[in-house]
Amino acid sequence: MKRSLQRRLQEGTVIAGEGYLFELERRGYLQAGSFVPEVALENPDALKQTYRDFMNAGSDVVLAFTYNAHREKMRIIGKEQLLEPLNRSAIRLAKEVAKEHPQEEALVAGNISNTNIFDPNDESSKHKVREMFAEMAQWSKEEDVDFINGETFYYHEEAEIALEEILKKDLPAVITLGLMGENILRDCYTVEESCKILSEKGALVVGMNCFRGPDTMQPYIAKIRQHVDGYVGALPIPYRTSNEHPTFFNLPDGGCSCHLPTETTFPTALDPLYHNRYELAAWAKEAKEIGVNYIGLCCGASPAMLRAVAESVGKETVNSPYSPDMEKHFLFGKDKSLKEHNVGYRFKA
């Protein structure tokens, strides 16, 4: 029988794979820039395979790919009529894949996210945001998701609206914040203040996702853990952000030898700036040790990275049999049957 999110959190760490946006762009099924998940309608098999790859890499959650699939974004690209079909398709595909898990059916989460139209000084924008969240939460409810993930909010008040609309549907809520380069939410809440309020108002999990790599997210996660009594989540990007450049929006690449078509490496020239899987695994272990319960990766993540994260916190994944094992590699292995003239050459290769 499929356990609920709350029960899984009570019994251990929950792994949540995100990052479909960049992964599907990398696979050739999504346009960088507009970043609208039309793949749910145009290439459903590609989306299902991406869901499947992240689930088999250890994700306990198949997150319906409806990030940016809200009314305002669909209006900008002239496809507002596809809004509801896109949302429902993304959820239904996620449910199909979740049932494939060989040990325990994965959880399916609906997804709502930052709208980019929220303005704390414009009451009409708040009304529009609430309407957008309400309809997406309703579709998630009708499609029978296990919970709804509200993510990447850089305004506390927008996150509160998301939480309210999720709770109206009597569904558990995971709410995570995206902290930009000024190290404070744009309506002047600290992330720990915001998370404390959101937790007290009924969010099952609160925390942070996206924008920041482990090095510049973890100090804030530690503060959240200190201020919040409930469950805490952390889903950084897998890029080497720093105190000087805390987010991936303005992350430089000093070794780039070409002229970039954009002013920064974001979003299509970040490739040389990745953390490796072992650094990400070390971060995940640290996060678990300070009491983070809901752990994952966001934009830029690959299934191999997520698998390393899952294994570092004690999970055996469906695809763990394919985890690295260099024992029999012709240069770097230690198997006694390997040829010494090759193994001895490894540092010259």
Stockholm file with secondary structure:
# STOCKHOLM 1.0

chainA/1-349         MKRSLQRRLQEGTVIAGEGYLFELERRGYLQAGSFVPEVALENPDALKQTYRDFMNAGSDVVLAFTYNAHREKMRIIGKEQLLEPLNRSAIRLAKEVAKEHPQEEALVAGNISNTNIFDPNDESSKHKVREMFAEMAQWSKEEDVDFINGETFYYHEEAEIALEEILKKDLPAVITLGLMGENILRDCYTVEESCKILSEKGALVVGMNCFRGPDTMQPYIAKIRQHVDGYVGALPIPYRTSNEHPTFFNLPDGGCSCHLPTETTFPTALDPLYHNRYELAAWAKEAKEIGVNYIGLCCGASPAMLRAVAESVGKETVNSPYSPDMEKHFLFGKDKSLKEHNVGYRFKA
#=GR chainA/1-349 SS CCCCHHHHHHHSCEEEECCHHHHHHHHTSSCTTTCCCTHHHHCHHHHHHHHHHHHHTTCSEEECSCTTCSHHHHHHTTCGGGHHHHHHHHHHHHHHHHTTCSSSCCEEEEEEECCSCCCTTCHHHHHHHHHHHHHHHHHHHHTTCSEEEEEEESSHHHHHHHHHHHHHTTCCEEEEECCCTTSSCTTSCCHHHHHHHHHHTTCSEEEEESSSCHHHHHHHHHHHHHHCSSEEEEECCSBCCCSSSCSGGGCCCTTCCSCCSSSSSTTTSCGGGBCCHHHHHHHHHHHHHTTCCEEEECTTCCHHHHHHHHHHTTCCCTTGGGSCCCTTCTTTCCCTTSCHHHHTTTTTC
#=GC SS_cons         CCCCHHHHHHHSCEEEECCHHHHHHHHTSSCTTTCCCTHHHHCHHHHHHHHHHHHHTTCSEEECSCTTCSHHHHHHTTCGGGHHHHHHHHHHHHHHHHTTCSSSCCEEEEEEECCSCCCTTCHHHHHHHHHHHHHHHHHHHHTTCSEEEEEEESSHHHHHHHHHHHHHTTCCEEEEECCCTTSSCTTSCCHHHHHHHHHHTTCSEEEEESSSCHHHHHHHHHHHHHHCSSEEEEECCSBCCCSSSCSGGGCCCTTCCSCCSSSSSTTTSCGGGBCCHHHHHHHHHHHHHTTCCEEEECTTCCHHHHHHHHHHTTCCCTTGGGSCCCTTCTTTCCCTTSCHHHHTTTTTC
//
